[in-house]
Amino acid sequence: MLNIVLFGPPGAGKGTQAERLIEKYGLSHLSTGDVFRFNIKNNTELGQLAQSFTSKGHLVPDEVTIKMLRAEVMNHPDSNGFIFDGFPRTNAQAAALDELLSSMSTSVNVMLALEVEEEELKMRLIKRADISGRVDDADPKIIANRLKVYKNETEPVKEYYQNQNKFIGVNGFGTIDDITKLLFQAIDSL
């Protein structure tokens, strides 16, 4: 089973590249944002619990997030593996993911981190706002805050996987096809 943590700041191209990795390797895509939205929309027990936090502006606790991910992983028993997108965001979540996968006799194989300079990220997010209409991508103050939160809170997860020799940084600057080729090379070298 191939399990990949796809990592990088907002605007690095994770969503675009995830689609290509899914297609080539036959993986299941687990996006925590999608899992939250599905559970909240369908008013599941976990969705109600998550909404009780988000409606107050609080982060959903790790144990609720892990329960949702566990349920989603169990929905794909015949998967060749998973791409974890938007998770883990903290070292505690990374450890919880290790426990979840260990209980299934598997583990994270690699963290692929798309590395892109901040100015390029800002330009990409503004361009994405024009295409997708996402208001949060158009506001320079919101972009700056999202990048700051990523740098301070999420980026330290890289060290967690570096300590396990599972981290591969990939140059996220270039054409989409060039970046895809680098990701394929990284996976095929495992």
C-alpha distance (Angstrom), angle and dihedral (degrees) to the residues before:
residue distance angle dihedral
M1 . . .
L2 3.80 . .
N3 3.81 114.0 .
I4 3.79 118.3 -177.6
V5 3.79 130.7 -175.2
L6 3.80 104.3 -152.1
F7 3.77 106.0 -154.4
G8 3.76 138.7 -178.7
P9 3.77 144.4 107.6
P10 3.79 124.4 -73.1
G11 3.80 108.8 -69.9
A12 3.82 95.6 23.0
G13 3.82 92.2 118.7
K14 3.80 101.1 -105.5
G15 3.80 95.0 143.2
T16 3.79 93.7 48.6
Q17 3.79 93.6 47.1
A18 3.82 93.9 42.5
E19 3.81 89.4 62.2
R20 3.80 91.0 54.6
L21 3.82 93.9 46.3
I22 3.81 90.9 48.9
E23 3.78 91.1 51.8
K24 3.81 96.2 47.3
Y25 3.81 99.1 41.5
G26 3.82 101.2 29.5
L27 3.80 93.7 -121.9
S28 3.79 130.6 159.9
H29 3.80 115.5 -117.6
L30 3.80 115.6 -132.6
S31 3.77 111.2 -171.6
T32 3.78 112.1 176.4
G33 3.80 90.0 -150.2
D34 3.81 90.9 55.8
V35 3.82 91.6 45.2
F36 3.83 91.5 50.9
R37 3.81 92.9 47.4
F38 3.83 92.3 47.9
N39 3.80 94.0 49.9
I40 3.80 93.8 44.9
K41 3.82 93.3 45.5
N42 3.81 92.0 48.5
N43 3.80 91.6 45.2
T44 3.81 93.5 -128.4
E45 3.78 119.0 172.1
L46 3.81 90.0 -104.6
G47 3.80 90.4 44.8
Q48 3.80 90.9 54.4
L49 3.79 90.1 48.9
A50 3.82 92.0 48.6
Q51 3.79 91.4 47.9
S52 3.79 91.0 52.2
F53 3.82 86.2 65.6
T54 3.80 101.4 35.9
S55 3.80 93.5 48.2
K56 3.81 87.6 61.2
G57 3.80 92.5 47.1
H58 3.81 93.4 -106.6
L59 3.78 126.9 133.5
V60 3.79 115.5 -106.4
P61 3.82 107.6 -106.0
D62 3.79 116.9 -107.2
E63 3.81 93.7 -115.2
V64 3.84 91.6 57.9
T65 3.80 91.6 46.7
I66 3.81 91.2 49.4
K67 3.82 91.5 49.5
M68 3.80 89.7 53.4
L69 3.80 91.8 47.6
R70 3.81 91.8 46.9
A71 3.81 90.1 53.4
E72 3.80 90.8 48.5
V73 3.82 93.2 47.9
M74 3.82 89.5 50.3
N75 3.82 88.8 53.7
H76 3.84 88.4 65.7
P77 3.83 104.5 51.1
D78 3.81 94.0 154.5
S79 3.80 96.8 47.5
N80 3.81 120.7 132.9
G81 3.80 86.3 -138.1
F82 3.76 142.6 -62.1
I83 3.76 142.3 -88.8
F84 3.78 109.2 -145.8
D85 3.80 108.0 -152.2
G86 3.80 118.8 -175.5
F87 3.77 91.7 6.0
P88 2.95 138.8 125.9
R89 3.79 99.2 32.3
T90 3.80 97.3 164.4
N91 3.80 136.1 34.2
A92 3.82 88.9 -111.3
Q93 3.80 89.2 56.7
A94 3.81 90.8 47.4
A95 3.81 90.2 53.4
A96 3.82 90.5 47.3
L97 3.82 90.1 50.5
D98 3.81 89.2 51.9
E99 3.81 89.4 52.7
L100 3.81 92.6 48.0
L101 3.79 93.8 49.8
S102 3.81 92.5 42.3
S103 3.82 88.8 56.5
M104 3.82 85.3 58.5
S105 3.83 92.4 47.9
T106 3.79 93.1 -110.4
S107 3.81 138.5 91.3
V108 3.78 145.0 -161.9
N109 3.80 106.8 -72.1
V110 3.78 97.8 -167.3
M111 3.77 146.1 -8.8
L112 3.79 107.9 -137.2
A113 3.79 108.1 -161.3
L114 3.78 119.2 -164.1
E115 3.80 105.3 -145.6
V116 3.80 116.5 -156.3
E117 3.82 131.5 162.2
E118 3.81 115.9 -106.7
E119 3.82 96.3 -117.3
E120 3.81 90.3 53.2
L121 3.82 90.1 49.4
K122 3.79 91.1 53.0
M123 3.82 91.6 50.9
R124 3.82 91.5 47.8
L125 3.78 93.0 50.0
I126 3.80 92.7 50.0
K127 3.81 89.6 48.3
R128 3.83 90.1 48.2
A129 3.81 89.0 52.2
D130 3.81 90.0 56.3
I131 3.80 91.2 50.4
S132 3.81 101.2 38.3
G133 3.78 101.5 27.5
R134 3.81 92.2 -127.7
V135 3.78 103.7 160.1
D136 3.82 93.0 -159.0
D137 3.81 89.6 60.8
A138 3.81 92.9 54.3
D139 3.81 100.1 54.9
P140 3.82 113.3 84.8
K141 3.83 91.4 -155.0
I142 3.80 92.2 53.7
I143 3.81 90.8 45.2
A144 3.81 90.9 51.1
N145 3.80 91.0 49.3
R146 3.82 93.2 48.0
L147 3.80 90.5 51.1
K148 3.81 90.9 47.3
V149 3.82 91.9 50.7
Y150 3.81 89.9 48.0
K151 3.81 92.3 50.1
N152 3.81 95.1 46.0
E153 3.79 102.6 35.9
T154 3.80 110.8 19.9
E155 3.81 106.4 29.4
P156 3.84 92.4 67.8
V157 3.84 88.2 70.1
K158 3.82 86.2 75.9
E159 3.79 88.8 71.7
Y160 3.81 90.7 54.3
Y161 3.81 90.5 60.5
Q162 3.82 93.7 37.4
N163 3.81 87.5 59.0
Q164 3.82 88.3 55.4
N165 3.82 92.7 46.2
K166 3.81 88.8 -118.3
F167 3.81 99.2 114.5
I168 3.80 123.2 106.7
G169 3.79 119.3 175.3
V170 3.79 114.0 -151.1
N171 3.79 124.8 -163.7
G172 3.80 102.7 -113.2
F173 3.79 94.8 -169.1
G174 3.79 118.7 97.6
T175 3.76 136.4 48.4
I176 3.78 119.5 -25.5
D177 3.82 89.3 -113.7
D178 3.82 92.5 50.6
I179 3.80 91.4 51.9
T180 3.81 91.5 46.2
K181 3.79 89.9 52.9
L182 3.82 90.8 52.5
L183 3.82 90.9 50.0
F184 3.81 92.1 49.2
Q185 3.83 89.8 50.0
A186 3.79 91.1 50.5
I187 3.82 92.8 50.6
D188 3.80 94.4 43.0
S189 3.81 90.0 52.5
L190 3.82 92.7 59.6
